């Protein structure tokens, strides 16, 4: 099952084997918890002239036999209008989840999206990996929420069901302690509160910029946030 982090950076090839670019971001539905496509950076023309990114529907991506790169049936990247028509909304309305704040339906801040697993055929998210900040990740490990508990994107944050506290943790120096539901509930998702508030504030600003259509700037901000998160 693919993961957001495994998509970014992969080559996209045409039917003739020619390199068309690399995946620079995974794009989600405007509100629903599912991947709809990817942004492809074609690279600079002649290594000098920057070219605008293209957007490819998830369903149009195939895998090479070795599974290393993506392949398109066409010999070139599609026009944005073709994907937008198929989606029923503009690519500018799609959302980059990685680095986005996560909160429960009751308004509790949970953390930020670190990664996610999704179905290649449908794009539906099956598992969400949530960072609670550098300190929280070390103390409790990153939190994992199953697909059934993910509501989608509300314009500012990825929303999960109020029972998010009843979730597993992955990694962390104190994983044995963190696995205790009571421990997570007692903190109400507010582990390393100061660091978490800073991360969520930055991610919420990122969410607004994406909804405003400034997707290139937003993706650059996301990369910066995730690089700092490590």
C-alpha positions as CSV (number, residue, x, y, z in Angstrom):
1,X,0.0,0.0,0.0
2,X,1.5,3.3,-1.0
3,X,2.5,6.1,1.4
4,X,2.7,9.8,0.8
5,X,6.4,9.9,1.5
6,X,7.1,7.1,-1.0
7,X,5.5,9.1,-3.8
8,X,7.4,12.3,-3.6
9,X,10.5,12.4,-5.7
10,X,9.6,9.5,-8.0
11,X,10.2,9.8,-11.7
12,X,7.2,10.1,-14.1
13,X,7.8,8.5,-17.5
14,X,6.0,8.8,-20.7
15,X,4.9,5.7,-22.7
16,X,8.1,6.0,-24.7
17,X,10.2,5.9,-21.6
18,X,11.1,9.5,-21.7
19,X,11.3,11.3,-18.3
20,X,8.5,13.8,-17.9
21,X,9.4,15.0,-14.4
22,X,9.2,14.0,-10.8
23,X,6.4,13.9,-8.3
24,X,6.7,17.0,-6.1
25,X,3.5,16.7,-4.0
26,X,0.5,14.4,-3.4
27,X,-2.8,16.2,-3.7
28,X,-6.0,15.4,-1.8
29,X,-9.6,16.0,-2.5
30,X,-10.8,19.4,-1.3
31,X,-12.8,17.9,1.6
32,X,-12.7,14.1,1.5
33,X,-10.0,11.8,2.9
34,X,-8.6,10.6,-0.4
35,X,-5.8,11.3,-2.8
36,X,-6.9,12.6,-6.2
37,X,-3.6,13.2,-8.0
38,X,0.0,14.4,-7.9
39,X,1.9,17.5,-8.8
40,X,4.7,16.8,-11.3
41,X,7.7,19.1,-11.5
42,X,9.0,18.9,-15.1
43,X,12.3,20.5,-14.1
44,X,14.0,23.4,-15.8
45,X,14.1,23.6,-19.6
46,X,17.8,23.2,-20.7
47,X,18.6,23.3,-17.0
48,X,17.9,27.1,-16.9
49,X,14.3,28.1,-17.6
50,X,11.8,27.1,-14.9
51,X,8.6,25.4,-16.1
52,X,5.3,25.4,-14.2
53,X,4.3,22.1,-12.6
54,X,1.6,19.9,-14.1
55,X,-1.1,17.9,-12.3
56,X,-1.9,14.3,-13.0
57,X,-4.9,12.3,-11.8
58,X,-4.1,9.4,-9.5
59,X,-5.9,7.0,-11.8
60,X,-3.7,8.0,-14.8
61,X,-0.5,6.8,-13.0
62,X,0.8,3.4,-13.6
63,X,3.9,1.7,-12.2
64,X,6.9,0.5,-14.2
65,X,7.6,-3.3,-14.0
66,X,10.2,-2.7,-11.3
67,X,7.9,-0.4,-9.3
68,X,10.5,2.3,-9.1
69,X,8.8,4.9,-11.3
70,X,5.4,6.0,-12.5
71,X,4.4,5.8,-16.2
72,X,1.8,7.7,-18.2
73,X,0.1,6.3,-21.3
74,X,0.6,9.6,-23.0
75,X,3.8,10.9,-24.3
76,X,3.5,14.2,-22.4
77,X,2.1,15.6,-19.2
78,X,-1.7,16.4,-19.4
79,X,-3.3,19.8,-19.4
80,X,-4.6,21.0,-16.1
81,X,-8.1,21.4,-17.5
82,X,-8.4,17.7,-18.3
83,X,-7.9,16.7,-14.7
84,X,-10.0,19.5,-13.3
85,X,-12.9,18.4,-15.6
86,X,-12.6,14.8,-14.3
87,X,-12.5,15.9,-10.7
88,X,-15.3,18.5,-10.9
89,X,-13.2,21.2,-9.3
90,X,-10.0,23.1,-9.9
91,X,-6.6,21.7,-9.0
92,X,-6.2,24.9,-6.9
93,X,-8.8,23.5,-4.6
94,X,-6.9,20.3,-3.9
95,X,-5.0,20.1,-0.7
96,X,-1.5,19.0,0.3
97,X,-2.1,17.1,3.6
98,X,1.5,16.6,4.7
99,X,2.3,19.2,7.4
100,X,-1.4,20.1,7.9
101,X,-2.8,20.4,11.4
102,X,-5.0,17.6,12.7
103,X,-7.8,18.1,15.2
104,X,-10.8,16.2,16.5
105,X,-14.4,17.0,15.6
106,X,-14.7,18.4,19.1
107,X,-12.0,21.0,18.4
108,X,-9.0,19.4,20.2
109,X,-5.7,20.0,18.5
110,X,-4.0,16.6,17.9
111,X,-0.9,17.4,15.9
112,X,0.1,17.6,12.3
113,X,0.1,15.1,9.4
114,X,3.4,13.4,9.1
115,X,2.5,10.7,6.6
116,X,-0.4,8.6,5.4
117,X,-1.2,5.3,3.7
118,X,-3.8,5.1,0.9
119,X,-5.3,2.8,-1.7
120,X,-3.6,3.2,-5.1
121,X,-6.8,2.4,-7.0
122,X,-9.2,4.7,-5.1
123,X,-6.9,7.1,-3.3
124,X,-8.8,6.5,0.0
125,X,-6.7,7.0,3.1
126,X,-6.4,3.9,5.2
127,X,-4.1,5.2,7.9
128,X,-2.9,8.6,9.0
129,X,0.4,9.2,10.9
130,X,0.3,12.2,13.1
131,X,3.3,14.1,14.6
132,X,2.8,15.8,18.0
133,X,6.0,17.8,17.6
134,X,9.6,16.8,18.1
135,X,9.3,16.3,21.9
136,X,6.0,14.5,21.6
137,X,7.3,12.1,18.9
138,X,10.2,11.1,21.1
139,X,8.1,10.7,24.3
140,X,5.0,9.1,22.8
141,X,5.9,8.2,19.2
142,X,3.8,9.3,16.2
143,X,0.1,8.6,16.5
144,X,-1.6,6.4,14.0
145,X,-5.3,6.8,13.1
146,X,-7.2,4.2,10.9
147,X,-9.1,5.4,7.9
148,X,-12.5,4.9,9.5
149,X,-11.7,7.6,12.0
150,X,-10.7,10.3,9.4
151,X,-13.4,12.7,8.4
152,X,-11.4,14.8,5.8
153,X,-10.3,18.4,5.4
154,X,-12.5,21.3,6.7
155,X,-10.6,24.2,5.1
156,X,-8.1,24.6,7.9
157,X,-7.3,21.1,9.3
158,X,-7.6,17.4,8.8
159,X,-10.4,16.3,11.1
160,X,-10.5,13.0,13.0
161,X,-13.3,11.5,15.1
162,X,-13.3,12.4,18.8
163,X,-12.1,8.9,19.7
164,X,-8.7,9.8,18.2
165,X,-7.2,9.2,21.7
166,X,-7.9,5.5,21.4
167,X,-5.2,5.1,18.8
168,X,-1.9,3.3,18.6
169,X,1.5,4.9,18.7
170,X,4.5,4.0,16.5
171,X,8.1,4.3,17.7
172,X,9.2,6.8,20.4
173,X,11.5,6.2,23.4
174,X,8.6,5.6,25.7
175,X,6.5,3.5,23.4
176,X,5.5,1.0,26.1
177,X,4.1,3.9,28.2
178,X,2.6,5.7,25.2
179,X,0.6,2.6,24.2
180,X,-1.5,3.2,27.3
181,X,-4.8,4.7,26.2
182,X,-5.2,6.3,29.6
183,X,-1.8,8.1,29.1
184,X,-2.9,9.5,25.8
185,X,-6.3,10.5,27.1
186,X,-4.8,12.3,30.1
187,X,-2.9,14.5,27.7
188,X,-5.8,15.0,25.4
189,X,-3.6,15.0,22.4
190,X,-1.7,18.0,23.7
191,X,1.8,16.4,24.1
192,X,4.6,18.9,24.2
193,X,2.0,21.6,24.1
194,X,4.3,24.5,23.3
195,X,6.0,22.9,20.3
196,X,2.6,21.5,19.1
197,X,1.0,24.9,19.1
198,X,3.7,26.5,17.0
199,X,3.6,23.6,14.5
200,X,-0.2,23.8,14.3
201,X,-0.2,27.5,13.8
202,X,2.3,27.3,10.9
203,X,0.3,24.4,9.3
204,X,-3.0,26.3,9.6
205,X,-1.4,29.3,7.8
206,X,-0.3,26.8,5.1
207,X,-3.8,25.4,4.8
208,X,-5.2,28.9,4.2
209,X,-2.6,29.6,1.5
210,X,-3.5,26.4,-0.3
211,X,-7.2,27.1,-0.2
212,X,-6.4,30.5,-1.7
213,X,-4.8,28.8,-4.7
214,X,-1.2,29.6,-3.9
215,X,-0.2,26.0,-4.2
216,X,3.4,26.4,-5.3
217,X,4.2,28.5,-2.2
218,X,2.3,26.1,0.0
219,X,4.2,23.0,-1.2
220,X,7.5,24.8,-0.6
221,X,6.3,25.6,3.0
222,X,5.3,22.0,3.5
223,X,8.7,20.7,2.4
224,X,10.3,23.2,4.9
225,X,8.1,22.1,7.7
226,X,8.7,18.4,7.1
227,X,12.5,18.8,6.7
228,X,12.6,20.5,10.1
229,X,10.5,17.7,11.6
230,X,13.0,15.1,10.3
